[in-house]
Each structure stands twice: as C-alpha cells, then as structure tokens.
Amino acid sequence: MTKWTAANLPDLTGRTVVITGGSDGIGLVAAREFARVGARVVLAVRNLQKGESAAADIEGRVEVQLVDVSDLASVRSFADAWTGDLDILVNNAGIMNVPLNRTADGFESQMATNYFGPFVLTNLLLPHITDRVVSVSSQLHRMGKPHLDDLAGLGRPYKSAEAYNDSKFDLVLFSTELQRRLDAAGSRVRSVVAHPGIASTKLASHSTAGKVTGALRFLFNDPARGALPTLFAATQDVPGNSYIGPDGPGNMRGYPAIGKAAPAAIDPQTAAKLWTLTTLLTGITTPV
C-alpha cells in the first residue's frame, strides 16, 4: 500500500489556514507545506519576532499574527479581529512538562495552553470556519484523566507529566463534543484530532521521551514525519471525530492513518460535562 506523504497534499489555492504555534517544530513544517500547495497561511504565534523569522523562510503567502493561547485575553483579541472565511484551524500550539505556573486567567499553564486556549479560540472563530478544526493531541492522552472537580489544575498536587497528559485528554474530549454539536446543528464543519506519535522536537526535549537516545532513537518521527498526521487530518476526506496518527508499532512513528483514541477520551457524557464546565470557567457562549 502506498504511504501518504506531503507530496500527496491537494492544491489549497484560495484557502486559508490558521495554525497556532506555527513558528517551530511540527507546526512550522505543516505551515511550510500548507503554503507550498497554495494556501494562505496565518502563523498565530505568541512571539512575533520568532514568527516573522519563521515566515521569512517559507515560500508562499504567509502572515504572522499575535496570539498567546495561554492568555484568554490574547485569544479574544485575535478572534475579534478576524474577518472573512477561515477554512482550516489547526490547534497546534502546546507546552509539555513545564514547572507549575498559574496564568492570568487562574489556570495551570499546561491546561491553559493545551486545552482552554484551543477551546476558546475554536469557539470564537467557529462562525468563520468553513471546513474543519484539527486539534493536535498526543498518545499520552491515554494516560490522562478528567478532573471535572478541578479543571483549572490548581487544587491537587502538581505533577508536570500528569498535567500534560490530562490536558491532551481534555483536548480529545473537546473534539468529541464539538463534533457532536456540529452534527446536531447540521454543520458541514468537521472536528478531527491528530497526533505526531513521538516526534523529536523541542517540545519534548526536556521530557522523559526527549531524553531517550541511542538505540531507541529510531522509534521517533523527525519533525517532517511528525507533521504528516496534521497535514492528513487537515486535508483528506476523513470523517468527523477521526483520530489520525502514525501507522507504525505503537503508533509512535510511521505514516498517517486513522486510528482510535482512548475510549474514555471519547465518552459522550464526560465530554458534555467538560464542555459545560469549560464555558463556565472561561465565560464564553459557544455558537453550537
């Protein structure tokens, strides 16, 4: 069977893609490939200087706009300023295994960046979105748990790895409930999850996975391969709520294919409860 690569991307001329965290890692690779096949690409980044530097090395139509997804005021400012259609939103920005930090909104920083920010950004931009939302999660979501009694992540002993896993678990639940609501509204917009397997990027450089070297390095995707599930999820005719990741052993590396998220992460009752709690904590009214 032929393996899907970036060479199989369709022509995206006339289409607009917003990708958060698009100035580094798999986000930068994905942005470069989207632009290569004709898309207007908006790098939504928290560091404009870094974003402009990245954009200078991308051929095609690329813009850089400021948004810090860990700061809901920044998210609202970006969304309020958006005009026109937006074909594809890629919630790619993320942080991993960082020391405990409380954001301006009172959330633990990994939960803020990896879950609350994408939730709010997606819902505020949803009236503009014409095609799909791609949320970049992680296989580590399988080790996450729903803490519906402490969603902000500050009411229990902090363990950085667990906080990361929980944030990616909640992101899959969000995608699940978003698709249910889109279906109920009769919308043609799709919500899809992608994960890179284990990719050798700066995101994991200080984590346990990032410290694995030598004989096991062959298990890792490089950034170019790690970006393929995102590109596939954003452009291929896959059903809403698909979970796209590498097809190799343990889904750690390989070429993109449809897989299965953890059953607990697609539980409709938990997803609905999480959605309601998130709207209360963020103070937004969702359009679906």
N, C-alpha and C positions, 0 to 999 in steps of 0.2 A: 504494500500500500504506500502511495506517495505521501511523504510527510509535509505538512503545511508549514511554510516559512513566509517571511516578509515579502518574498518575491511573488507570492500569491495574493497580495493585497489588491483590492479593486481600486479603480480610479475614484478619488474623492474630490475631484474638482467641483467647486461650488458648495462644498460642505464645510461646516465649522465645527472644530473640536476644541473643547476646553480641557486641559489636563493639569490638575494640581500637582505641585511638586515636580514639574517638568524640566527642571534645570539640572538634574543629576540622576544617576542610576538608570533603572529601567524606564522611568518617566521620560528621561532625556532621549533614550533610544526610541521609545514609542513616538515621541513628538517628532523626531527626525524622520521616522518612517511615514507618519501621517502627512507631513509636509512634502515628502518626496513624491507621494502619489496625488498631490494637488490640493490637499485640504488647507483651509485657513486654520492655523493652529494658534491658540492662545495659551501661553505658558502662564499659569496662575501661580505665582510664587511669593514667598514671604521676604525674599531678598532680591530687590530689583537689580542690583549690580550683578549678582550672580546670574540672574535670569537673562539680562542683556548680554552677558558674556556667552552664555549658552546659545542664545538666539543668533548671535553673530556667526556661529559655526554651522548653522542649519540653513540649507538651501531651500527656498520656497517662501511662502507667505506666513510669517511668524510674528506674533505680537507678544509683548510682555505686560502683564498687569499684576498689580499688587493684591495679594490676599493671603493672610495668615489664617489657616483653617483652625488653629487652636484658639483663635480670638473671634468670638461671635460678632463683635462689632465690625471687625475687618471683613468677615464673611458677608454681613448685611450690606456693607458699603459696596463691595464688589457686585453683589446681586442687584442692588438697587440701581446701579449704574448701567446694568446690561440692557442693551436694546437689540431688537431683531431676533431672528431664529438662532437656535443652538441645536445642532444635530446630535452631537455626542458629548456627553460629560463623562470624564474619566476621573473618578475619585482615587487618585494615586498617592497623594502626599501621606507620609506616615513617619512615625518615630518608633524606636524599639529599645526596650530595656534601659531606659534612662533613669536617673535618680528621681526621687519623689519631688514633684513640683506642682504647685497649685496655680491654675490660670486665673486671669482676671475675672472669669465667669464663675470661679469657685469649683472647677473640675480638676481632677488629676490629669496631668498633661497628656499621657498616652491616650486616655479615654477621650479627651478633648480633641486631639489631633486626628485620631484614627476612627472615631465614631461620631461624637457630637458635631464636629465641623462638617463632615460629609453629609450628615443627616440634614442639617440646616441649609447648607449650600444647595443640596439637591432639591429640597422642597421650595426654596426661594426661586430657583431657576426653572423649576418644572414647567411653569406656564410657557416658557420659551423652547423647551426641549421637544424636538420632533421625532427623534429616532430611539435613542437608548441612553441608559445610565450604566456605566461599568464601575463597579466598586472593587478595588484591589484588596483582597483579604490575604490569608495565609493558611497553610495547612495546620499551623499551630492553633487555629480556631478550634480544632478538635479537642484541645486541652482546656478550652475556656469554659466559663460558667456564667449564667445570668445572675447578676446580683441586683435584683429588682428592688431590694430594700436599701441599696447603697450604690445607686447608679453612678454617682459622681466619683466614686472610688476613694473616698477620704474617710470612711467610717470603719475601716478594718486595717490590720497590719499590712504595710505596703511591701509587696514583692514584685520587683520590676518585670520579671518574666511572666508571672501570672497576670499582671495588669495588661501586658501586651496581648496575651492570649485572649483575655476577656474582651478587650476592645475589638479584636478581629472577629470574635464570636458574635458580638453585638452587631457588627457590620453586616454579617451574613443574615442575621435575623432581620435587620433593617431592609435588606434587599428583598427578602422573602415577603415581608409585609407590604413593601412598596409595590411589588408585582401584583399581589392580591388586590390592592386598592386600585391600581391601574386597570386591571381586568374588570373590576366592579364598575369603574367609571366608563368602560368601553373605549379606553385609550389604546392606541397602537404603539405607544412607547413601551420599550422593554427594559427591565431591570436584570442585569447579568453580573455575576461575580467571576473574577479572575484571580488566580494566584500564580506566582512565579516558580513554585517549588522552593528549592534552596538556591538563591542567586548570590553570587559573590559580588555584593555591592557594599557601599559604605554603611548602609542601614544596619547590616548585621556585623560590622567589623569589630564591634566591642562585645558582641554576644557570644554565647557558647558556640553557636553554629559558625560564627565568624572566625573562631579560633581553631577550627578543625583544619589541619593542613596535611601535607604529605600524601599518603596512600589514599585517603578518603576524598581528596580534592576532586577527583574525577566524578564524584556524585553531584557536584554543584553545576548549575547553569551559569554561564557568563551572562553579563547584562543583556547582550543581544538576544540570547536564547530565552532569558528570563522575561523579556518583554513580549515574547510571542503570544502567550495566553491573553495578555491585554489587547494586543492587536487583533487577534482572532475574535475575542469577545466583542470588540467594538465594531467589527465589520462583517462578520459572517452571519448567515441566516440561521441563528440558533434560537431555540425557544426562550421566552422569558423565564427567569429564575434558573437558567443554566449555570453550572459551576465548571469553569474552564481552567485546566491546569496541565502540567506536563504529563505525558503518557508513559513515562518510564517507571522503573521499580520504585514503589513507594510514592509515586507522583512527585519525586524530588527533582528530576531533570527530564529532558526529552522535548517532544513537540506537542503543541496544544491539542487537547481533546476534551470532550465533555465527560466530566466525572460526577462524583456525588459528594455533597457537603455532609458534615456530621448530622445525623438525624435530629439531634437536639437543637441544632442551629437553624433548622427549617420547620420547627414546631409552630404551627399557626397560632396557638393560644399564647405561647410565650412571646412570639413576635408581635402580636396585637397589644399585649400588656406593655412590652418595651416601647412600642410606638407612642402609646398614650402617656407613659411616664416621661418620655423624652420631650414631648410637646410641652408638658407642664414645666419641666426644668429649663427648657430653652425659651419658653414664652412665645413660640411661633404657632400660627394657624396654618395647617398644611392644606394644600389645594386639592388633595384626593383623600 
